[in-house]
Structures are given as C-alpha cells and as structure tokens.
Amino acid sequence: MKRIWFLLVLVFFFLPNPALATVTQDNTAGTYTNDFNTVAGTSSTYRMGIDISSGSLKLKNSGGTYTAPYYTTGYVYTSTITPLFIAKWGTITISATTPAGTSYKVQVLDETNHVFPDTYLAGNESGFSTTTIDISSLSIMRTYDSVNGSSKMGRIRIKITFSTSAETTDVTPEIDSLAFTWTKTAGDLSASVQGNTGSSGFGENSYKDFSSTTTLSNPYYTMKWVYELGADSSPRSRIDILGNIVVKSMNGTNASSVWQFSKMMSLNPATGAVNYLNAYDGPGSSGNNLSVSQNNTGYIADIYNDSLFAFDLTTATVKWIYNFTAGGHGSDEAVVHPNGNIFMVRVNSSNKNATVWAFSPGGSVLWSKLLTETGINATMPLFLVIDGAGPYSFRI
C-alpha cells in the first residue's frame, strides 16, 4: 500500500497538470496568455465564468454551476493588461468551441471598461467573432472616456460575451485560451544630445536637449503669426531638429476642464501652419516637459499616466512607452545624457519620495536610485541638469 501511495504522489507532481497553468505575461517577448485554468486574470463576470475543472470559459446555469440548462447570454471582463513597455498593439488570438446555435464576440476596452468606438477600432462596437483579431490600428495613446473617465494610456481590457439560443440551452460556447501580443519598440532607438552649452557652475560641461532660436540684432520685432492653444493649456514648446516648433500641452477653457485632453503638435516656424496635431485622449496627460534627441526623438515623462514616452517628432508616432506599475504619480522630468541614455526623476505623490531612473534609448531600465541625501526636497518638482563629469553624472 505504501508503494502504491508513493507512486500516486510521483504521478501528481511529475506528470503534466493543466490546472497548474495560469495567466502569463512575458514583457520580454511582448505576450500575454490566459489558459483559464484559474480565476486569475478576470475582473468581473455575469452569468458566465471559468470552469476550472475543464479549464475553459463557459456559460453558467441559474444555480451558478456549469451544467445545462445554461443561461442564454453572459459576459466576462479580463483584468487590465498593462505591458511594461510598448509601441504598438498587436493581435488577440482565441481558441474557441462554438456548438450549433451558440456564438461569442470579443471587444476591446480601456481600463475603465469603456468599449472603444469604431472610429478608434473598426468593428469593435459590434464585436469580433474570429479566432485572430488584429488591433494594431488602435492607437496606444487612446482611451475612450477622455472627459469623465480616469483611464490611463497603454492599457486595455478585453470583454468576451457568450450567447446561445433559447432552443440550445443544453450547450454553451467554450474558450480555453486567450493570447495577446504587442510590439515593444519602433523606429530608430538611438539617442544623443544636440551639443553642449558651455560650462556649469561646477566646472563641467553642460548639455542641451532642445534647440534655441538665433538671437536677432533688430530690437524691433513684428508679430508674424499667432496660434491659440486655449486657456489653462499649460504648454511647453521646443525647437526640433528640423526647425519646427513642437508644442506639448493640455487643453482646457477653465480650471475644471484642464485635465481633459493632451495634444502634441508641430508648427511651421515661418507661417504657423500645423504640420501635425495629435489629440491624445485620456484625462490628466500632463507630461508637458519635452527633451529632444539629435535624431528628433522627443522624451516626455507623463505625471498622471505614470509613463515615460518616446516619440518620433517628425511623424508624431510612438517609439515606446514604459509603464510604471507602482509608486503613485507625481512630478516627473526626463533628459537625454551624452552617453545616449535617458534619465528621469520621479516623485511619488503619496509618500513624496524622489527616485532617479536611468533608461537605455530602447526603453530598458538600467537602474533606479531612491534619493535619500540631505537637502532633497521631494515635496516640490525636481529637475535634472546633465553635466559632463561622468557617464552617469547629473545635477538636481
């Protein structure tokens, strides 16, 4: 008897056990999978759920179990999927079984459960019923409820709805896996400063990460053009490598609506004509300080969204976004170092701790350091100034 019991123990631990599988997110590969063998990965359900015994999503019956007769409809929301860093959404792949008279549909939502309209992702309002769903056309800078919601960019949820006819309540659709992919980076990932501006107060070279206009000798200037941004827009502007004026701003008409829309625009310096204007939906996108690399990449440390953004300022496309997953948003600032790395200082709005982060040009974290030195006042915004004393030297 003892030998038989020991053999059963070995079989349990060493043979494949599908019930041990769970939600897996691989930020290195840019993949997310859910095999529905545990309840992990779902945020809310209605009349359907995960049948752990079969490892699949199913409709429930009126008693809350997974046997016939089933409800005729139900839905489930996944938890928020937050890639660590991302440039573009990819594809959703579903493994489903749909008996005659049953169906399923998949919809993509922001993190507050708002379904993206068809203007953002064609076909999303009615839902998708194919096994492979391409959502690469959905901008990672989009959230649906820009005014009243609190969604952050670069995060999504997935809603799955099951249906069956009144005549076929003895069967239910089943989904036994969901896979999701994204692209982590895009474009030229190099970074370098645009030159040095002289000596700092400490005797080292100081560097610039944005261009300045040439001083004119004529003391009398003529107004060439005006571009109105709106009240309380809190704009920040830089001259990019191509000589265009890049403006990052919030847009509002009064204090109550400042936290609504964030815009990135490029203006022709001679005429004021708009080269591009991208309105990035999402409340509180307030990272207006912009650093520009020699290859015309703009780096923005966003306060509300808890992210560091890298943009191609020529085309206004995203190169990568790094999403911070903890700490609470606070005052952020990012600069480009002569060695090509990106530095930012991030202040936790909850405990007022300040941390310096170092990123590679491709968005990978090199290191971070909590500032505990005497004299650091993290209750006020902190700013980084790069000097030439060493590969990781900076002044705060």
N, C-alpha and C positions, 0 to 999 in steps of 0.2 A: 504493500500500500504506500509506503514511504517513497519507493522508487517511482511509482505512478504519479504521486503528487508532485515530486521534484520535476518530472518530465513535463507536467502541465505548466509549471512555473516557467520553465525554459521556453516552452512554446509561446506563452503570453508575452514574454519580454523580447524574444528574438525574431519571431515571425512578424511580417509587416502588419501594422494595425492602423487602418484608415481613421479610426476615431481619434488618434493622436494628432492628426493634422489640424491646422488652424489657419487663421489669417496670416499671410506673409507679405511683407513689404520690403523689397530689395532696392534701396536707394542707389546702390552702385549700378545695378542693371537698369533701373527705371521701370520696375514692375511691381504689381500688386496682385495677389491671388487670394481667393476665398473658396475653400472646398466645402463649406457648410457642414463641417463635422462638429462644430461647437457653435454657441450663440454669439461668439465674438464677431465683431465687425458689423453688427446691426444696431441701429439707434432706436427704431420703433417699428412695430408691426400692427397689422389689422387683419384679422381673420385668416392669416397665414403665418408661417414661421419656418424654423429649421427643425426638421425631424432628424434628430441626432442618430437614431437607430439606422436610418437609411443614408444619412449624410447628404440631405438634399432639402431644398425649399419646397414646401407643399402648402396647399390649402388645408385649413382645419375644418372640423365639424362643429356643431353647436355646443358640444361638450368640451371643446378646446383640444381635442386629440386629432391624430392624423389618420382616421379611418372614415370610410363612406358612411352616410352621405355627406359630401363636402359642401361648404359654402359655395355660392356661385361666383364670388369675387373676393379679392383681398389684396393687400399690398405690403411691402416691406421697404424700409429705407436703410441704406448702409450708413455706417458711421462716416464722418468726414475723412476723405482721403487727402492727405497732405504730403506731397513729395518734398523731400528735403531740399533739393534744388531742381529747377525745371525751366525749360524754354518753350515747350510746346506739348499740348495734349496729344495722345496717340489713339489707340483703339481699345474698345471693350469687346471681349470675347465671351460668349455664353455657351455652356454645354447644357442643352435642354431636351426634355422629352415632352411632346405635346400629343396626347391621345386625341382621337377624333372628337370634335365638339369643344375642345379646350384651346386656350391661347395665352400668350404672355406679351407684355410690352415693357420696354426699358426706356427710362427718361433720365436726363442729366440735370442735376440741380446744383445751386450754390449751397454753401454750408448752413444756411438757414432754411433750407427745404423749399426754395423758390425754383420752380421749373423754368429753365432758360427758354425764352420765346424763340420762335422760328427765325426771327431776324438775327439771332445770335448763333443758332444751330438749326439748320433746316431740317424739318421733320420731327423736332424734339417735342413739340406740344402734343401731337397725337401719339408719339412714342414709336420705338423701333421694335420689330419682332424678328430681326435677322440674328444669326449667330455671331456675326462680326459687325461692329458698329464703329465707323470712323468718326471721331470727334475732333480731329486735328484742326478743323476750321473754326472751332470755338476758341476765342482769344483767352489766354490765361489771365488777362487783365480784366476780364468781365465778371461782375456779379449782377444779379438781376435787380434787386431792390436797392437802388442807389440812394434813395432819399430816406426811407424809413427803416431800412434793414441795418444789420450790423455784420454783414458777410465780409470776409477777407478774400483777397485775390489769390489765385494759385491754389485753390482748394475746391473740391467738388464732393457731392454725394450722388448716389445712384438709387433711383426708385424702380422697383420691379413690381408689376401688377399682374396677377393671375385672374383669368376668367374661365368660366365653364357655363354651358347652357343648363337650363332647368331640367332638361331631359338627360343630362350626362353627369349628374352629381355623384355618380358612383366612381368617377375617375377624376384625377387632378393633374395639371401640368407639374413638371418637376424640373428644377435646375440644380445640378450637382456641382457646378463650379462657375466662378466668375473670375476673369483675368482682365487686367488693365495695364496699359503701357503708357509711357511718356518719354519725350526727348529731353535730356538734361541740359544740353548746351547747344548753341548755334552760332555760326559765324566765326570771325577772327577773334580769338580769345587772348591775344597779346595785350599788354598794357604798358605804357610808359608816360613819363611826364613830358610837358611841352617845352621844357627848358628851365634854367634857373634864374631867379630874380635878384640875385645878389647875396649878401651876407646877412645872417640873422643876428640877433642881439647876443648870441652865444658864440659867435665867431665862425659858425659853419655856413655852408651854402644853404639857401632856402630855395624851394622849388615851387613852380606854379602848375596847377592842373586845370587852368582855364586861361583863355586868351584875353588880352586887353586891347582896347582901341588905341590908335595913334593919337597923341596929343596934337591939337591943331594950334597954329600960331595966331589965327584970326580970333580976337576976343569977342567978336560979334557973330552969333550963330543964328541960322534960320531954321525954323521948325520944318522938317521935311515930311513927316507923317506921324500919325498917332494911331495906336491900336488899343482899343478899350478892352480891359480884362474883366471889369466888374468890381464892385465894392467888395472889400474883405477877401480879395483873392489871394493875398499873401504871396505874390510872385517872386521867383528867383530867376535871374537870367545869366547866360554865359554866351560867349562867342565861340562857336565850334571851329573845328579845323578848316572847314570850308568857308568860314567867314560869315555864316548865318547866325542870327540871334536865336538861341534856344531858350524857351521860357517854360518853366515848370511851375504850375500854380494850382491853387484851389479856386473854385468859382462859386461865388455866392452874392447875394444882394444885401444881406444883413447878418448880424451875428448869429441868428438862429439857423441860417442855412449855409454857413461856411463849410460844414462837414458833409458836403454832398458829392461834388464831382471834382476829379483831379484831371488836369489837362497837361499834355506835352505838346508844344508847338514849335515850329521853326519858321522864322520870319526873314524875308529878304531885307538886308540892311539898307539897300538903296531905295526901295519902294514901299516896304512894309507889307508886301504881298505874302500871303501864307503859303509856305512850302508844304506843310502838313499840319494837321491838327487832330490829335487823338484824344478823345474824351474817355478816360479810363473809369468805368463805372465802379462804384464802391465808396461807401462813406468813410471820411476820415483819412483818405490817402494824402497824407500831409508831409511826405518827404520831399521838400522843395529844394534843399541844398544839392547842387549838381556839380560833380567833378568830371572833367573831360580828359580822356587819354589821347595820346598822339594819333591813334587810329580811329578817332572820333567815336569812341565808346563813352557813354555817359553812365556814371555810377550814382545811384540815389539810395540813401538809407531811409526807408519809409518808417515813420513813427507808428502810425496806427496799425498798419498791415504787418508789423513785426517781420520785415523782409529787407534784404539787400537786393537791388535791381541793377542789372547791366543792360543798357540799351544801345543799339546801333543808331546813333543820332542822324545818320544820313537817310536811313529808311524808316526810322521810328519802329523798329522791330525789336523784340526781346531776345537777348543773347542767353541770359539765365536769370533765375530768381532763386535766392536762398531763403528758405522759410525758417525763422527761429521758432522752436516748438515750446519754449518755456521762458519765463522771466518777466512777462508783463511789459507792455510797450512803454517807451519813454523817449527822451531826446536822443536822436541819432545823428551821426555825421560820418561821411566817408571821404577818403582822399586817396590819390594814387602816389605810390612810392617810386623813387628812381629805379629800384630793382624790379619793377613790374608788378609788385604785389599791391593789394588793396587793403587799406586799414580803415577801421571804423571804430568809433566809441559809442557804446550803447548804455543808456541809463535806464535802470529798472524803475518804473513809475511806482511800484509797490513798496520796495524797500530802499529805494534811492541809491542802490549800488551801481557803480560805473564799471564797465568791462571793456577792454580794448580787444578787438578781434582782428586777426590777420587772415586774408584770403588770397589764394592764387588767382591769376587772371581768369582761370576757368571756373571759379566759384567754390573750390575746395577749401575747407577750413585748415589753415596751417597751425594756428594756435590761438588761445584766448587767455587773457590775464585780468583778473579782478583787481581793481585799483584800491589798495588799502593804505597808500602812502599819506603821510600827514600833509594837509593843505588841499587835498582833493575835495571840492565841494560839489557833490553829485546832485544837490537839490536845484542847481542851475544848469542850463545847457553847457556841455563841454565841447570844445572844438580842437581838431587836430591840425598841427602845422608840421610838415615834414622838413627835416634838415638833412645835412649830408654827413653826419658823424659816423654812421654805420649802416649795415644792411637793414636793421630794424629800428632805426633811430627816429624819434618824433618828439614834438613838444606839445603839451596840453595847456 
